[in-house]
């Protein structure tokens, strides 16, 4: 079931995975805005850019969404950089809107979100509270 859910999630998400990003223009570069249509993405990426695995610094400085998701995005971005996905270091690509690599930063982050949701969904469909996403207290069965 997990593999099927992930396949469906990727099938639905991949065609538009790079949609909604700001255009790479001089005006946007000067504006210091890096937000997609989903404003929380820029908050997560900006927070993740402050952390650094090499220094064992996993603190994104952003706690609204919890840190597990941010740390997974950080590990994915650093892993993608180590694998040679980016021509420019991903932090510089994100802050400087480097053509090509800026979009890849968002795509890697969005792939983490797709994987996260797809792995959590089967458990939720079975009525089992999953550990990855927050569950309202009213949905947690009493012991």
Backbone bond lengths (Angstrom), bond angles and torsions (degrees), N, CA, C in turn:
res aa  C-N    CA-C-N  psi(-1)  N-CA   C-N-CA  omega(-1)  CA-C   N-CA-C  phi
1 X - - - 1.450 - - 1.530 111.15 -
2 X 1.333 116.15 -38.14 1.449 120.11 -179.40 1.530 111.18 -62.21
3 X 1.323 116.20 -46.09 1.463 119.91 179.45 1.512 112.18 -62.12
4 X 1.327 116.66 -40.34 1.456 120.64 178.56 1.516 112.10 -66.04
5 X 1.327 116.31 -40.81 1.461 120.13 178.34 1.517 110.95 -64.81
6 X 1.319 116.65 -42.69 1.458 120.28 178.49 1.525 110.67 -64.27
7 X 1.318 117.61 -40.88 1.468 121.23 178.54 1.521 111.05 -62.60
8 X 1.324 117.45 -43.90 1.474 120.85 178.63 1.521 109.85 -65.35
9 X 1.337 117.28 -43.38 1.462 120.59 179.84 1.526 110.81 -60.63
10 X 1.316 116.93 -44.58 1.465 120.11 178.89 1.524 111.17 -66.87
11 X 1.323 117.31 -39.73 1.463 121.65 178.71 1.540 110.60 -59.64
12 X 1.322 116.24 -40.58 1.460 120.30 -178.74 1.529 112.35 -78.80
13 X 1.324 117.94 -31.90 1.457 121.14 -173.02 1.516 114.10 -91.66
14 X 1.323 118.69 -35.30 1.460 120.41 -173.06 1.533 115.08 -60.26
15 X 1.334 120.15 -38.54 1.462 117.42 -179.43 1.536 114.08 -59.34
16 X 1.298 118.31 -29.96 1.461 120.48 -178.47 1.512 113.79 -117.44
17 X 1.329 116.93 24.89 1.464 119.49 -173.09 1.530 112.83 -65.04
18 X 1.305 118.40 -24.48 1.469 120.56 -179.52 1.534 112.24 -104.12
19 X 1.318 117.91 9.59 1.466 120.20 -179.28 1.518 111.32 -74.20
20 X 1.322 115.45 153.45 1.456 121.63 171.63 1.512 115.36 81.76
21 X 1.326 118.38 11.35 1.455 120.27 179.53 1.523 109.97 -86.32
22 X 1.336 117.61 152.34 1.459 118.93 178.96 1.524 110.20 -66.23
23 X 1.321 116.78 147.80 1.472 119.05 178.06 1.527 110.07 -68.73
24 X 1.301 115.40 148.08 1.461 119.92 179.63 1.528 107.35 -90.71
25 X 1.315 114.32 89.35 1.465 122.15 -178.81 1.525 108.72 -129.01
26 X 1.335 117.92 161.41 1.478 119.54 177.53 1.532 112.46 -58.13
27 X 1.327 116.81 -36.21 1.466 119.82 -179.10 1.529 111.04 -64.62
28 X 1.325 117.19 -42.59 1.463 120.37 179.91 1.525 109.62 -69.33
29 X 1.327 117.73 -39.56 1.473 119.98 177.66 1.529 110.43 -58.18
30 X 1.329 117.48 -41.61 1.465 121.51 -178.78 1.521 112.50 -73.77
31 X 1.323 117.49 -24.16 1.464 120.79 -174.81 1.524 113.20 -74.53
32 X 1.316 118.31 -19.07 1.458 123.44 -176.26 1.532 112.51 67.22
33 X 1.326 118.45 12.68 1.461 122.07 175.11 1.517 108.88 -92.47
34 X 1.308 116.48 130.62 1.459 121.36 178.67 1.520 110.47 -124.75
35 X 1.318 116.79 20.92 1.460 121.84 -173.50 1.516 112.36 -81.13
36 X 1.320 114.08 139.18 1.448 120.49 167.71 1.523 106.29 -85.12
37 X 1.314 117.24 -170.04 1.464 119.19 175.35 1.520 111.17 -64.55
38 X 1.316 117.21 -23.83 1.462 121.52 176.26 1.531 106.83 -97.66
39 X 1.321 116.81 101.37 1.456 121.30 -172.42 1.524 113.21 -61.14
40 X 1.319 118.09 -27.16 1.459 119.36 -179.07 1.526 112.59 -67.45
41 X 1.323 117.66 -23.11 1.471 119.64 178.85 1.522 110.96 -61.96
42 X 1.324 117.14 -44.54 1.465 120.29 179.77 1.524 110.38 -64.93
43 X 1.324 117.12 -36.93 1.461 119.65 177.11 1.514 112.10 -63.20
44 X 1.315 115.94 -41.94 1.471 120.06 179.00 1.531 110.12 -66.79
45 X 1.336 116.96 -47.32 1.464 119.61 -178.31 1.518 112.46 -66.08
46 X 1.325 117.60 -38.81 1.470 119.87 177.88 1.520 110.74 -65.53
47 X 1.329 117.06 -40.07 1.459 120.22 177.07 1.516 111.85 -65.81
48 X 1.317 116.09 -43.83 1.467 121.21 -179.69 1.524 110.40 -63.71
49 X 1.323 117.22 -34.89 1.466 120.64 -179.81 1.525 111.82 -65.57
50 X 1.324 117.45 -21.87 1.471 120.88 178.30 1.525 111.60 -77.46
51 X 1.317 117.05 -27.13 1.462 121.72 -179.13 1.527 109.18 -83.75
52 X 1.323 115.63 159.42 1.461 118.86 179.31 1.522 110.17 -150.55
53 X 1.316 115.90 120.22 1.460 122.09 -176.87 1.528 111.09 -62.93
54 X 1.323 118.18 -38.84 1.469 121.40 -177.90 1.530 111.90 -58.29
55 X 1.325 117.25 -31.53 1.473 121.78 179.03 1.531 111.32 -94.07
56 X 1.329 117.04 5.68 1.468 123.12 -173.85 1.524 110.80 56.88
57 X 1.323 115.27 34.79 1.466 122.06 178.29 1.524 107.44 -104.32
58 X 1.323 116.30 102.03 1.458 121.56 -178.49 1.527 111.71 -105.32
59 X 1.327 117.25 12.35 1.462 121.20 -176.97 1.525 110.05 -87.10
60 X 1.344 117.64 109.09 1.457 119.76 -178.83 1.528 113.29 -79.17
61 X 1.321 116.64 -10.70 1.457 119.13 -178.97 1.522 113.10 72.73
62 X 1.302 117.67 3.86 1.468 123.60 178.17 1.521 106.98 -123.29
63 X 1.332 117.36 121.52 1.455 119.62 -173.40 1.526 113.35 -120.52
64 X 1.310 117.19 3.81 1.464 119.77 -177.68 1.526 111.41 -63.01
65 X 1.321 117.87 -37.33 1.459 121.58 -176.18 1.518 112.10 -98.50
66 X 1.296 118.12 -2.28 1.450 120.96 -171.46 1.513 109.36 88.13
67 X 1.311 117.31 163.01 1.457 118.46 -173.97 1.524 114.55 -98.28
68 X 1.319 119.09 -16.09 1.466 119.67 -178.50 1.525 110.86 -59.75
69 X 1.317 117.27 -48.18 1.464 120.22 179.60 1.522 110.30 -60.93
70 X 1.322 117.30 -45.01 1.464 120.64 179.82 1.520 111.18 -60.61
71 X 1.316 117.04 -42.76 1.455 119.88 -179.50 1.526 112.02 -67.27
72 X 1.324 117.21 -35.64 1.465 120.13 175.47 1.529 110.95 -65.36
73 X 1.326 116.47 -40.03 1.470 120.10 176.75 1.527 109.94 -64.27
74 X 1.338 116.73 -43.37 1.469 120.83 178.16 1.524 110.84 -58.57
75 X 1.322 116.76 -47.80 1.465 120.37 179.92 1.524 111.59 -63.45
76 X 1.326 116.85 -38.90 1.467 120.33 178.88 1.527 110.95 -66.07
77 X 1.335 117.02 -43.22 1.467 120.12 -179.64 1.525 111.28 -67.45
78 X 1.329 117.24 -44.52 1.466 119.45 177.37 1.522 111.03 -64.81
79 X 1.331 117.16 -37.57 1.462 120.52 176.78 1.516 112.06 -65.38
80 X 1.325 115.87 -41.70 1.475 119.86 177.66 1.524 110.58 -63.94
81 X 1.324 116.17 -38.68 1.468 119.46 177.66 1.525 110.60 -64.96
82 X 1.333 117.00 -43.61 1.472 120.96 178.72 1.524 110.98 -63.67
83 X 1.335 117.09 -31.51 1.469 121.48 -179.95 1.524 112.26 -81.25
84 X 1.330 117.60 -4.57 1.463 120.89 177.57 1.516 115.04 85.87
85 X 1.327 117.41 19.59 1.469 121.04 179.45 1.525 110.85 -66.62
86 X 1.331 116.88 -35.30 1.466 121.51 -177.68 1.520 110.67 -101.00
87 X 1.338 116.57 142.26 1.460 121.23 174.04 1.525 110.24 -83.91
88 X 1.321 115.93 -25.39 1.459 124.67 178.85 1.524 106.43 -117.89
89 X 1.329 119.77 145.86 1.470 118.62 175.03 1.527 110.18 -51.70
90 X 1.320 116.91 138.75 1.463 120.29 -168.80 1.521 113.00 -61.42
91 X 1.318 118.53 -33.62 1.465 119.76 179.07 1.526 110.51 -64.46
92 X 1.328 116.60 -44.70 1.469 120.55 177.86 1.523 110.30 -65.31
93 X 1.324 117.02 -39.30 1.474 120.51 178.73 1.523 110.74 -62.47
94 X 1.330 116.98 -38.89 1.460 121.49 -179.78 1.528 111.08 -69.93
95 X 1.319 117.32 -51.45 1.470 120.10 -175.51 1.523 113.15 -72.16
96 X 1.331 117.61 -30.86 1.468 121.30 -176.78 1.521 113.42 -100.07
97 X 1.321 117.76 5.06 1.467 123.07 -178.78 1.528 111.51 49.58
98 X 1.319 116.12 53.34 1.459 121.15 179.95 1.524 109.00 -69.86
99 X 1.329 115.50 125.85 1.465 120.89 -179.34 1.521 111.18 -50.96
100 X 1.319 116.36 133.40 1.460 122.56 178.14 1.513 112.61 84.38
101 X 1.330 117.08 -57.00 1.459 120.28 -177.03 1.526 112.57 -72.73
102 X 1.323 118.46 -30.99 1.473 121.02 177.66 1.524 110.02 -58.92
103 X 1.312 116.42 -45.21 1.470 120.95 179.36 1.529 109.97 -64.43
104 X 1.322 117.45 -39.47 1.466 120.91 -179.57 1.528 111.60 -62.38
105 X 1.330 117.49 -34.56 1.469 120.47 178.01 1.527 109.25 -59.95
106 X 1.331 116.10 -48.09 1.465 119.86 178.97 1.528 111.76 -65.48
107 X 1.326 117.17 -39.59 1.471 120.51 -178.78 1.525 110.46 -62.87
108 X 1.328 118.01 -43.95 1.467 120.56 178.81 1.525 109.68 -61.83
109 X 1.326 117.74 -45.53 1.461 120.86 177.96 1.515 112.71 -61.36
110 X 1.312 116.72 -40.65 1.469 120.45 179.47 1.523 111.79 -69.99
111 X 1.326 117.75 -33.30 1.469 119.92 176.35 1.528 111.10 -65.00
112 X 1.324 116.58 -35.41 1.468 119.60 175.14 1.524 109.32 -61.91
113 X 1.330 116.83 -44.37 1.471 120.40 -179.60 1.527 111.26 -63.59
114 X 1.337 117.68 -41.71 1.467 120.90 178.91 1.527 110.04 -62.33
115 X 1.320 116.67 -44.34 1.468 120.40 179.91 1.515 110.59 -64.48
116 X 1.309 116.40 -39.85 1.466 122.16 -179.73 1.520 110.48 -61.10
117 X 1.310 115.97 -51.04 1.467 120.74 -178.32 1.525 110.53 -65.04
118 X 1.322 116.68 -42.23 1.468 119.76 -177.72 1.523 111.83 -66.18
119 X 1.322 118.05 -31.96 1.460 119.01 178.81 1.520 111.51 -80.27
120 X 1.306 117.52 -23.79 1.461 121.50 179.98 1.535 112.20 -85.08
121 X 1.321 116.88 -31.71 1.459 121.45 -173.28 1.530 114.05 -60.10
122 X 1.332 121.02 -46.15 1.469 119.16 -179.14 1.528 112.89 -58.01
123 X 1.315 116.74 -39.81 1.466 119.34 178.95 1.520 110.54 -64.93
124 X 1.306 116.62 -40.53 1.465 119.82 -179.39 1.528 110.97 -67.98
125 X 1.331 117.12 -35.83 1.463 119.63 178.77 1.524 111.10 -66.94
126 X 1.303 117.09 -29.86 1.464 121.38 177.83 1.523 111.80 -82.90
127 X 1.335 116.94 -4.42 1.459 120.65 179.90 1.515 113.76 84.69
128 X 1.330 116.98 11.31 1.455 120.69 179.07 1.522 107.87 -97.12
129 X 1.325 118.09 123.70 1.467 118.10 176.80 1.517 109.72 -63.46
130 X 1.294 116.79 126.05 1.460 121.00 179.47 1.523 109.88 -85.58
131 X 1.297 116.43 159.31 1.457 120.44 -177.37 1.520 112.92 -88.06
132 X 1.327 118.01 -16.30 1.453 119.26 -173.37 1.525 114.42 -80.92
133 X 1.315 117.95 -36.10 1.458 120.11 -177.72 1.517 109.81 -112.67
134 X 1.325 116.77 149.65 1.460 118.61 178.82 1.523 111.22 -62.21
135 X 1.303 115.76 141.94 1.465 122.08 178.17 1.520 107.30 -120.91
136 X 1.329 118.13 129.21 1.464 118.60 177.49 1.520 109.96 -57.11
137 X 1.318 116.49 143.21 1.465 121.10 -177.37 1.527 111.67 -57.21
138 X 1.315 117.91 -31.30 1.453 120.54 -178.85 1.535 112.22 -66.10
139 X 1.337 118.18 -20.25 1.468 121.58 -179.31 1.512 112.95 -92.11
140 X 1.326 117.68 -9.37 1.459 120.31 -179.33 1.525 107.88 -84.28
141 X 1.345 116.79 121.22 1.469 118.89 -179.09 1.538 110.91 -65.99
142 X 1.314 114.85 144.22 1.461 120.34 177.94 1.527 109.43 -71.11
143 X 1.348 117.77 145.40 1.470 120.08 -179.38 1.505 112.30 -68.95
